[in-house]
Amino acid sequence: MILFTNHRLSSLKKIIFIILFHCLFLSCNQKEKSQALELNDNNIDTLLSRSYNFKLDKKQRDKYANQVLLVLSNKTNDSTTRHYYFKLAGRHYNLNESEKYLNTCREVYALSQESKDSLGMAKALQYIGDYHYNKFTNDSAYYYYSKAEKTYLHLKNNENIDRLKLYKANILFYEKDFSGCETAVINILKTIKNKKDIRLLYDCYITLGNALEGSNNTKQALIYYNKADEITNQLKNDLQYLSLKAQTYNYLGKVFQKENKHQKAIYHFEKALGFSNFRNKEPLLYANLVNNLGYSKFKLQDKSALSYLNKALQIRDSLNNIPGIVSSKINLSEYYFNENDTPKALIFSTEAKKLAHDNKIFEDELKSLELLAKIDIKNVSFYNNRFMKLTDSLQNNERKTRDKFARIEFETDEILNQKKNIEVEKEKISSQRWIILGFSLFFILVIALLYFAKLQHAKNKELQFEQEQRKANEEIYQLMLDQQSKIDEGRQTEKKRIAQELHDGIMSKLTSTRLNLFILSKKTDEETIKKCLLHIANIQNIEKEIRAISHDLNKDIFDGKDSFKTIITALFDDLKTISETNSHIEIDDDINWETIETSTKMHLYRIFQETLQNIRKYAKANIVTANISKDENHIYIEINDNGIGFNVKKTKSGIGLKNIQSRTTMINGTLNIKSNVGKGTQINLIIPT
């Protein structure tokens, strides 16, 4: 931060704060530039670089800056976009495009507010304060700095808080509230005493020295200017190191100039000029040093003074530095008045008064009025009256300004407290809503869990019932199979018995009879015939014995051919018994079930059982018919019902249908199911024999 003064405190003030803020901003801007290198948006970086390229004319640079704005306006509102907006604002600031700078700052503030980026909001408020600071609208600058400070305070960003407090202290100094400025800087020094921000410490010493010098406490001012000079030795790596050294010596020279110790003042001004070639690097600094040096030489009656004063005015004219021009014209007017060149003295003082009045540099206007009262004797009363009125007006304004700043502090706190209370209330309402929503979701979840638990329990119970029913059916079928097995076993036993009886009884008797009757082929005498008649009579006994065996066989009418048919028919009879369904089955009598493998019959039984069970449970049918027929290689089964039907594609994944399909596959059969909603169902099976 670089501050410069001329030989009069009042004209110095605006220059001090313009340069002070300019340097502070450059310091922050350099930090932003280093951060920007980390970004990868080459397009925006390139456009920004071109907008800074002073080899291009202003129209071209503005074109690139506008392109940056266009690109940013089409990007999403994220931290990178807002960062580039700040860079664009810095570009406008450094090129003295104040209105574009302000508009960009307002835009990035709105974006930060939209994304609830408190740090971005604070930074934008600080930048807007900078705009008003440079426009000398100090009440607005103070207001925005206060808002930014409170936001940084909420974020606990102490570094920026201290910097903003220093900005506000400088405004108090500019408004001639020297004691308020002094108090503010001392409070800052208390907080940064143990910190390593040497640059901020340096700026505080300079501002405190200015406040003390403004209140005519030159001894204390020298102490703090010397402290600032000492601390610059720790700022050798700062790019502005030489400028900071020159600035400090300029302030020291001004104090000695105020004490009329012009020889010491000249020493410090010349020392400052010797640090660097400021003529090309920092012409404004150079002009201030030359002006101050020329004024002290003038006070010592040095003939070279005029060349220094003219050189300073020439440089300030080229820079359009209005406060500096006013200061130079006042010094030249005083010089020519001392040389008894009244016309030139009157010209310079009159021009200085007009410039000061037009640009509201009231302290310098007072100095020009005081000088005019000495030069233009004829109008002395006019100048004195104007001087007194302006003095009274300034004093009233100073009091009002101090009250205004106090009110700004209070109102800013009030606004922030109101916002904070609103935010707290919003958070409270939001929390209540979340709690209500949480409890609602909890109860809904509990009810849903209870419902699904109950539903699952019912399904489990139904599944358990189905499993038990299936198990019972399997047991019944197994009993049937066991019964059939015992029947088959009894039949085989009976066959063996009959075979044994035929072999051991009837066959032996027939053989014996045949052999006894064979003799008739040899002898036909009466005695032989008589004997043979006895054997012929015995044939009747054999017939009776065969008839008895046949009678026993007729008692077992449930042979292998009809047993499976009986079992299947029983299933349909059971359906009639347990429901109101009219069921009927026709089975081809030519089917020899004994030739069918037991496993195949078991699967067929299970298919019939599953089908009839599904009809009973789901079909709501009152008529069920079935037909079993055969050809040489296949058995054909068709089952029909007049139930409600179903969508085969949607219901294909049902357990019952899967079981039927699975059992059909196991016996190498083919299954075809035809059904339409409301039109009943037809099941066709083809089983290889």
C-alpha positions in Angstrom: 0.0 0.0 0.0 1.5 3.3 -1.1 0.4 6.7 0.3 1.7 10.1 -0.8 1.1 13.7 0.3 2.0 17.1 -0.9 3.1 20.0 1.3 -0.5 20.5 2.5 -2.5 17.9 4.5 -5.9 18.6 2.9 -4.8 18.2 -0.7 -2.8 15.1 0.3 -5.8 13.2 1.6 -7.4 12.1 -1.7 -4.1 11.2 -3.2 -3.2 9.2 -0.1 -6.4 7.1 -0.3 -6.4 6.6 -4.0 -2.8 5.2 -3.9 -3.4 3.3 -0.7 -6.4 1.5 -2.0 -4.8 1.0 -5.5 -1.9 -0.8 -3.9 -4.0 -2.9 -1.6 -6.1 -4.0 -4.5 -3.1 -4.8 -6.6 -1.8 -7.0 -3.8 -5.1 -8.9 -3.6 -5.4 -9.1 -7.4 -1.9 -10.6 -7.6 -3.0 -13.3 -5.2 -6.1 -13.9 -7.4 -3.8 -14.3 -10.4 -1.7 -16.9 -8.7 -4.9 -18.8 -7.8 -6.2 -18.6 -11.3 -3.3 -20.5 -12.7 -4.7 -23.6 -11.0 -7.9 -23.4 -13.2 -8.1 -25.3 -16.4 -10.5 -23.1 -18.4 -7.9 -22.1 -21.0 -10.4 -20.2 -23.1 -11.3 -17.7 -20.4 -7.7 -17.4 -19.3 -6.7 -16.6 -22.9 -9.4 -14.0 -23.3 -8.6 -12.3 -20.0 -4.9 -12.2 -20.9 -5.7 -10.5 -24.2 -8.0 -8.0 -22.4 -4.9 -7.0 -20.4 -2.6 -6.8 -23.4 -1.7 -3.1 -23.7 -0.2 -3.6 -27.1 -3.7 -3.9 -28.4 -5.9 -0.8 -28.7 -8.7 -0.2 -26.1 -11.5 -1.3 -28.5 -9.9 -4.7 -29.0 -9.2 -5.1 -25.3 -12.8 -4.3 -24.5 -13.9 -6.8 -27.1 -12.1 -9.6 -25.3 -13.4 -8.5 -21.9 -17.0 -8.6 -23.3 -16.3 -12.1 -24.7 -15.2 -13.2 -21.2 -18.5 -11.8 -19.8 -20.5 -13.6 -22.5 -18.7 -17.0 -21.8 -19.3 -16.5 -18.0 -23.0 -15.7 -18.5 -23.5 -19.0 -20.2 -21.7 -21.1 -17.5 -23.2 -22.7 -14.5 -23.0 -20.8 -11.2 -20.1 -22.6 -9.5 -17.0 -21.5 -7.6 -14.9 -21.4 -10.8 -17.4 -19.2 -12.6 -17.5 -16.8 -9.7 -13.7 -16.8 -9.5 -13.5 -15.6 -13.1 -16.1 -12.9 -12.4 -13.7 -11.6 -9.7 -10.8 -11.7 -12.2 -12.9 -9.8 -14.7 -13.7 -7.2 -12.1 -10.0 -6.8 -11.3 -9.4 -6.3 -15.0 -12.0 -3.4 -15.1 -10.5 -1.9 -11.9 -6.9 -1.9 -13.2 -8.1 -0.3 -16.5 -10.1 2.4 -14.6 -13.4 1.2 -16.0 -15.2 1.9 -12.8 -18.8 1.4 -14.0 -18.1 -1.9 -15.6 -16.2 -2.8 -12.4 -19.3 -2.0 -10.3 -21.7 -4.0 -12.6 -19.4 -7.0 -12.5 -19.1 -6.8 -8.7 -22.9 -6.6 -8.4 -23.3 -9.6 -10.7 -20.9 -11.8 -8.7 -22.6 -10.7 -5.5 -25.9 -11.9 -6.9 -24.4 -15.2 -8.0 -22.7 -15.7 -4.6 -26.0 -14.9 -2.8 -27.8 -17.4 -5.1 -25.4 -20.2 -4.2 -25.2 -19.2 -0.6 -21.4 -18.5 -0.9 -20.8 -16.3 2.1 -17.1 -15.8 1.2 -18.0 -14.7 -2.3 -20.6 -12.3 -0.9 -18.2 -10.8 1.5 -15.6 -10.3 -1.2 -18.1 -8.7 -3.6 -19.2 -6.3 -0.9 -15.6 -5.4 -0.3 -15.1 -4.7 -4.0 -18.2 -2.6 -4.2 -16.9 -0.6 -1.2 -13.7 -0.1 -3.1 -15.7 1.4 -6.0 -17.3 4.0 -3.7 -13.9 4.6 -1.9 -12.4 5.6 -5.2 -15.4 7.8 -6.0 -15.0 9.6 -2.7 -18.5 8.5 -1.6 -17.1 7.6 1.7 -20.5 6.9 3.5 -21.3 4.3 0.8 -17.8 2.8 1.0 -18.0 2.7 4.8 -21.4 0.9 4.5 -20.2 -1.8 2.2 -17.0 -2.3 4.1 -19.1 -2.7 7.3 -21.3 -5.3 5.6 -18.3 -7.2 4.3 -16.6 -7.0 7.7 -19.6 -8.5 9.4 -19.8 -11.3 6.9 -16.1 -12.1 7.3 -16.7 -12.0 11.0 -19.4 -14.7 10.7 -16.9 -16.7 8.6 -14.1 -16.1 11.2 -11.9 -14.8 8.4 -9.7 -12.6 10.6 -7.2 -11.6 8.0 -9.9 -9.9 5.8 -11.6 -8.5 8.9 -8.5 -6.6 10.0 -7.9 -5.3 6.4 -11.5 -4.0 6.2 -11.1 -2.3 9.6 -8.0 -0.6 8.3 -10.0 0.6 5.2 -12.6 2.0 7.5 -10.0 3.7 9.6 -8.6 5.4 6.5 -12.1 6.7 5.7 -12.2 8.2 9.2 -8.9 9.8 8.5 -10.1 11.2 5.2 -13.1 12.6 7.0 -10.8 14.3 9.5 -11.9 12.1 12.4 -8.3 11.7 13.5 -9.1 10.4 17.0 -11.5 7.8 15.6 -9.0 6.7 13.1 -6.3 6.4 15.8 -8.5 4.4 18.0 -9.5 2.0 15.2 -5.9 1.4 14.1 -4.8 0.8 17.7 -7.5 -1.8 18.1 -6.3 -3.5 14.9 -2.8 -3.5 16.2 -3.9 -5.3 19.3 -5.4 -8.1 17.3 -2.5 -8.5 14.8 0.4 -8.1 17.3 1.3 -11.8 17.2 0.4 -12.4 13.6 2.9 -12.7 10.7 1.1 -10.3 8.3 4.0 -7.8 8.1 2.4 -5.9 5.3 -0.8 -5.3 7.3 1.3 -4.2 10.2 3.2 -1.8 8.0 0.0 -0.3 6.7 -1.3 0.1 10.2 1.8 2.0 11.3 1.5 4.3 8.2 -2.2 5.0 8.8 -1.6 5.6 12.6 1.2 8.0 11.7 -1.1 9.9 9.3 -3.8 10.2 12.0 -1.3 11.5 14.6 0.2 13.9 12.0 -3.3 15.1 11.2 -4.0 15.9 14.8 -0.6 17.8 14.9 1.0 15.2 17.2 4.1 15.2 15.0 6.4 13.5 17.6 4.2 10.5 17.9 3.7 10.5 14.1 7.5 10.3 13.6 7.6 7.3 16.0 5.2 5.3 13.9 6.6 6.3 10.6 10.0 5.1 11.9 8.4 1.8 13.0 7.0 1.5 9.5 10.5 2.1 8.1 12.0 -0.5 10.3 9.5 -3.2 9.4 10.1 -2.6 5.7 13.3 -4.6 6.1 11.1 -7.7 6.5 9.3 -6.9 3.2 12.3 -7.2 0.8 10.5 -9.9 -1.1 7.5 -7.7 -1.6 7.3 -6.4 -5.2 6.5 -3.0 -3.8 9.4 -2.9 -1.3 11.3 0.1 -2.9 8.0 2.0 -3.2 7.2 1.3 0.5 10.6 2.6 1.5 10.2 5.7 -0.6 6.7 6.2 0.8 7.9 6.1 4.4 10.7 8.6 3.7 8.1 10.8 2.0 6.0 10.8 5.2 9.0 11.5 7.4 9.9 14.4 5.1 6.4 15.8 5.3 6.5 15.8 9.2 9.8 17.7 9.1 8.3 20.0 6.5 5.4 20.7 8.8 7.8 21.5 11.6 9.7 23.9 9.2 12.8 21.6 9.4 13.2 21.8 5.7 16.8 20.6 5.5 15.8 17.3 7.2 12.8 17.2 4.9 14.9 17.6 1.8 17.2 14.8 3.0 14.3 12.4 3.3 12.8 13.4 -0.1 16.1 13.0 -1.9 16.7 9.7 -0.1 13.3 8.5 -1.3 14.0 9.5 -4.9 17.3 7.6 -4.8 15.7 4.2 -4.1 14.5 3.6 -7.7 13.8 5.2 -11.0 10.2 6.1 -10.1 9.9 8.5 -13.0 9.0 5.7 -15.3 7.8 3.0 -12.9 5.6 5.1 -10.6 5.1 8.6 -12.0 2.6 9.6 -9.4 4.9 8.7 -6.6 7.7 10.5 -8.4 5.6 13.7 -8.9 4.7 13.8 -5.2 8.3 13.5 -4.1 9.4 16.2 -6.6 6.6 18.5 -5.5 7.5 18.1 -1.8 11.2 18.5 -2.5 10.5 21.6 -4.5 8.3 23.1 -1.8 11.0 22.6 0.9 13.7 24.1 -1.4 11.3 27.1 -2.0 11.0 27.6 1.8 14.9 27.6 1.9 15.0 30.2 -0.9 16.6 27.7 -3.2 16.4 29.0 -6.8 16.0 25.5 -8.2 12.6 25.1 -6.5 10.6 26.5 -9.4 11.9 23.8 -11.8 10.8 21.0 -9.3 7.4 22.6 -8.8 6.8 22.9 -12.6 8.0 19.4 -13.2 5.6 18.0 -10.6 2.7 20.0 -12.2 3.6 18.7 -15.7 3.6 15.1 -14.6 0.3 15.5 -12.7 -1.2 17.1 -15.7 -0.2 14.2 -17.9 -1.8 11.8 -15.4 -4.9 13.9 -15.0 -4.3 13.7 -11.2 -6.8 16.4 -10.1 -5.8 16.5 -6.4 -2.1 16.7 -7.4 -2.8 19.4 -9.9 -4.6 21.5 -7.3 -1.8 21.0 -4.8 0.9 22.0 -7.4 -1.1 25.1 -8.4 -1.4 26.2 -4.8 2.4 25.7 -4.3 3.2 27.6 -7.5 0.8 30.4 -6.5 2.6 30.7 -3.1 5.9 30.6 -4.8 5.0 33.5 -7.2 3.4 35.5 -4.5 6.7 35.2 -2.5 8.4 36.4 -5.7 6.0 39.4 -5.9 4.6 38.1 -9.2 1.0 38.8 -8.2 -0.6 38.1 -11.6 0.8 34.6 -11.9 0.1 34.0 -8.2 -3.5 35.1 -8.8 -3.9 32.9 -11.9 -2.6 29.7 -10.1 -4.6 30.2 -6.9 -7.8 31.0 -8.9 -7.4 27.9 -11.0 -6.6 25.8 -7.9 -9.8 27.2 -6.2 -12.0 26.3 -9.2 -10.6 22.8 -9.6 -10.9 22.1 -5.9 -14.5 23.4 -5.7 -15.6 21.5 -8.9 -14.1 18.3 -7.5 -15.2 18.8 -3.9 -11.6 19.0 -2.6 -12.7 21.3 0.1 -9.5 21.4 2.2 -7.6 22.6 -0.8 -10.4 25.1 -1.6 -9.9 26.5 1.9 -6.1 26.8 1.3 -6.7 28.5 -2.1 -9.2 31.0 -0.5 -6.7 31.8 2.3 -4.0 32.4 -0.3 -6.3 34.5 -2.5 -7.2 36.7 0.5 -3.5 37.6 0.7 -3.0 38.0 -3.0 -6.3 39.8 -4.1 -6.6 42.5 -1.5 -9.5 44.1 -3.2 -11.7 41.0 -2.7 -10.3 40.0 0.7 -13.7 40.2 2.4 -15.3 38.0 -0.2 -12.6 35.4 0.2 -12.8 35.6 4.0 -16.6 35.2 4.1 -16.4 32.3 1.7 -13.6 30.8 3.8 -15.7 31.1 7.0 -18.8 29.7 5.4 -16.9 26.8 3.9 -15.2 26.1 7.2 -18.5 26.1 9.1 -20.0 23.9 6.4 -17.1 21.4 6.6 -17.3 21.3 10.4 -21.0 20.6 10.3 -20.5 18.0 7.6 -17.7 16.4 9.6 -20.0 16.1 12.6 -22.8 14.7 10.4 -20.4 12.3 8.7 -19.2 11.0 12.1 -22.8 10.5 13.2 -23.5 8.9 9.8 -20.7 6.4 10.2 -21.8 5.5 13.7 -25.3 5.1 12.4 -24.0 2.9 9.5 -22.3 0.7 12.0 -25.4 0.4 14.1 -27.8 -0.1 11.1 -25.4 -2.7 9.6 -25.4 -4.6 12.9 -29.2 -4.3 13.0 -29.6 -5.5 9.5 -27.2 -8.4 10.0 -28.9 -9.3 13.3 -32.3 -9.2 11.6 -31.0 -11.4 8.8 -29.4 -13.7 11.4 -32.7 -13.9 13.3 -34.6 -14.6 10.0 -32.0 -17.3 9.1 -32.4 -18.8 12.6 -36.2 -18.7 12.3 -35.9 -20.3 8.9 -33.6 -23.0 10.2 -36.0 -23.5 13.1 -39.0 -23.9 10.8 -36.9 -26.1 8.4 -35.9 -28.2 11.4 -39.5 -28.6 12.5 -40.5 -29.6 9.0 -37.8 -32.1 8.8 -38.8 -33.5 12.2 -42.4 -33.7 11.1 -41.4 -35.3 7.9 -39.1 -37.7 9.7 -41.8 -38.8 12.1 -44.3 -39.1 9.2 -41.9 -41.3 7.2 -41.1 -43.3 10.3 -44.8 -44.0 11.0 -45.4 -44.8 7.3 -42.5 -47.1 7.4 -43.7 -48.8 10.5 -47.2 -49.2 9.0 -45.8 -50.5 5.8 -43.6 -53.0 7.7 -46.5 -54.2 9.7 -48.6 -54.5 6.6 -45.9 -56.4 4.7 -45.2 -58.5 7.8 -48.9 -59.4 8.0 -49.0 -60.0 4.3 -45.9 -62.2 4.5 -47.3 -64.1 7.4 -50.5 -64.8 5.5 -48.5 -65.9 2.5 -46.3 -68.1 4.7 -49.4 -69.6 6.3 -50.9 -70.2 2.9 -47.7 -71.7 1.7 -47.5 -73.8 4.8 -51.0 -75.0 4.2 -50.2 -75.8 0.5 -47.1 -77.7 1.6 -49.1 -79.6 4.2 -51.8 -80.3 1.6 -49.2 -81.4 -0.9 -47.6 -83.6 1.7 -50.9 -85.1 2.6 -51.7 -85.7 -1.1 -48.3 -87.3 -1.5 -48.9 -89.5 1.5 -52.3 -90.5 0.1 -50.8 -91.3 -3.3 -48.0 -93.2 -1.7 -50.5 -95.2 0.2 -52.3 -95.9 -3.1 -49.0 -96.9 -4.6 -48.2 -99.1 -1.6 -51.7 -100.6 -1.9 -51.2 -101.2 -5.6 -47.8 -102.7 -4.9 -49.4 -105.1 -2.3 -52.1 -105.9 -4.8 -49.5 -106.7 -7.4 -47.6 -108.7 -4.9 -50.7 -110.6 -3.9 -51.5 -111.2 -7.6 -48.0 -112.5 -8.2 -48.3 -114.8 -5.1 -51.7 -116.0 -6.3 -50.2 -116.7 -9.8 -47.5 -118.7 -8.2 -50.0 -120.6 -6.1 -52.2 -121.3 -9.1 -49.2 -122.3 -11.1 -48.0 -124.5 -8.4 -51.5 -126.1 -8.0 -51.8 -126.5 -11.7 -48.4 -128.0 -11.9 -48.4 -130.1 -8.8 -52.1 -131.1 -8.9 -54.0 -130.8 -12.1 -50.9 -131.3 -14.4 -49.9 -134.4 -12.6 -53.4 -135.8 -12.6 -53.8 -134.9 -16.3 -50.5 -136.6 -17.1 -51.5 -139.7 -15.1 -54.9 -139.8 -16.8 -53.3 -139.3 -20.2 -50.9 -142.2 -19.6 -53.6 -144.4 -18.2 -55.8 -143.8 -21.2 -52.9 -144.2 -23.6 -53.3 -147.9 -23.1 -56.5 -147.9 -25.1 -54.3 -147.4 -28.2 -52.8 -150.8 -27.4 -55.7 -152.7 -25.9 -59.4 -152.4 -26.5 -60.7 -155.3 -24.5 -63.6 -154.9 -22.1 -61.5 -155.0 -19.0 -59.1 -152.3 -20.2 -62.0 -150.1 -21.3 -63.6 -150.6 -17.9 -60.4 -149.5 -16.2 -60.1 -146.5 -18.5 -63.7 -145.4 -17.8 -62.6 -144.8 -14.2 -59.9 -142.5 -15.4 -62.3 -140.7 -17.7 -64.5 -140.1 -14.7 -61.5 -138.7 -12.9 -61.3 -136.0 -15.7 -64.5 -134.6 -14.2 -62.7 -134.1 -10.9 -60.0 -132.3 -12.7 -62.6 -130.1 -14.4 -64.1 -129.3 -11.0 -60.7 -128.5 -9.6 -60.0 -126.1 -12.6 -63.4 -124.5 -12.1 -62.5 -123.9 -8.4 -59.3 -122.2 -9.3 -61.1 -120.1 -11.9 -63.7 -119.1 -9.4 -60.9 -117.8 -7.0 -59.4 -115.7 -9.8 -62.8 -114.0 -10.6 -62.8 -112.7 -7.0 -59.9 -110.2 -7.8 -61.5 -108.0 -10.4 -59.1 -104.9 -9.7 -56.4 -106.1 -12.0 -53.4 -104.0 -13.3 -55.3 -102.9 -16.3 -57.9 -101.0 -14.2 -56.1 -99.9 -11.0 -54.5 -96.6 -12.3 -57.8 -95.8 -14.0 -59.5 -96.2 -10.7 -57.1 -93.9 -8.9 -57.5 -91.1 -11.5 -61.2 -91.5 -11.6 -61.2 -91.2 -7.8 -59.5 -87.7 -8.1 -62.4 -86.4 -10.2 -64.9 -88.0 -7.8 -63.1 -86.3 -4.9 -63.4 -82.9 -6.7 -67.2 -83.4 -6.9 -67.3 -84.2 -3.2 -65.3 -81.3 -1.9 -66.7 -78.6 -4.3 -69.8 -77.9 -6.4 -67.9 -78.7 -9.6 -69.4 -81.1 -12.0 -66.4 -83.2 -13.1 -66.2 -86.1 -15.6 -63.3 -88.1 -17.1 -63.2 -90.5 -20.0 -60.3 -93.0 -20.2 -59.6 -95.2 -23.2 -60.1 -98.9 -22.1 -57.5 -100.0 -24.6 -54.7 -98.4 -22.5 -52.8 -101.1 -20.7 -51.6 -99.3 -17.6 -49.4 -102.2 -16.6 -47.1 -101.5 -19.5 -46.6 -97.9 -18.3 -43.7 -97.3 -15.9 -44.7 -96.6 -12.4 -42.7 -93.3 -12.3 -44.6 -92.1 -15.3 -48.0 -93.0 -13.7 -46.8 -91.2 -10.5 -46.0 -88.0 -12.5 -49.3 -88.2 -14.4 -51.2 -88.6 -11.1 -49.4 -85.5 -9.7 -50.2 -83.5 -12.8 -53.9 -84.4 -12.5 -53.8 -83.6 -8.8 -52.1 -80.2 -9.3 -54.4 -79.3 -12.2 -57.6 -80.1 -10.3 -56.3 -78.3 -7.2 -55.6 -75.2 -9.3 -59.1 -75.4 -10.8 -60.7 -75.7 -7.4 -58.7 -72.8 -5.9 -58.5 -70.3 -8.8 -60.6 -71.1 -11.8 -64.1 -70.8 -10.2 -65.3 -73.4 -12.7 -68.5 -75.4 -12.3 -67.7 -77.9 -15.2 -64.5 -79.9 -15.6 -64.0 -82.5 -18.3 -61.0 -84.7 -19.1 -60.2 -87.3 -21.7 -57.3 -89.8 -21.9 -56.8 -91.6 -25.2 -53.9 -93.3 -27.0 -52.5 -94.4 -30.3 -49.6 -96.7 -31.0 -46.9 -94.4 -29.6 -48.5 -91.8 -27.4 -51.1 -91.2 -24.7 -53.1 -88.0 -25.2 -54.6 -86.1 -22.2 -56.9 -83.2 -22.5 -58.4 -81.3 -19.5 -61.0 -78.5 -19.9 -62.8 -76.1 -17.5 -65.2 -73.2 -17.9 -63.6 -71.1 -15.3 -62.4 -67.4 -15.3 -59.2 -68.2 -17.3 -55.9 -66.3 -17.0 -53.2 -64.6 -18.9 -50.8 -67.4 -19.7 -47.8 -65.1 -20.3 -48.2 -63.3 -16.9 -49.0 -66.4 -14.9 -46.4 -68.6 -16.4 -44.1 -68.1 -13.4 -46.6 -69.6 -11.0 -45.4 -72.5 -8.8 -48.3 -74.8 -9.9 -47.7 -74.3 -13.6 -43.9 -74.7 -13.1 -44.6 -78.1 -11.3 -46.8 -79.3 -14.1 -44.2 -78.3 -16.7 -41.4 -79.8 -14.7 -43.2 -83.2 -14.3 -44.1 -83.2 -18.0 -40.4 -82.7 -18.9 -39.4 -85.5 -16.6 -41.5 -88.0 -18.5 -40.4 -86.5 -21.9 -43.9 -85.2 -22.6 -45.2 -82.1 -24.2 -47.4 -79.5 -22.4 -49.6 -76.9 -24.1 -51.9 -74.6 -22.1 -54.5 -72.4 -23.7 -56.4 -69.9 -21.7 -58.1 -66.5 -22.0 -59.5 -64.3 -19.3 -63.2 -65.1 -19.0 -63.1 -68.0 -21.5 -61.8 -71.0 -19.4 -58.7 -73.1 -19.8 -57.5 -76.1 -21.8 -54.5 -78.2 -20.9 -53.1 -80.7 -23.4 -50.4 -83.3 -22.7 -48.8 -85.8 -25.0 -46.9 -88.6 -23.3 -44.7 -91.1 -25.2 -45.4 -94.8 -24.4 
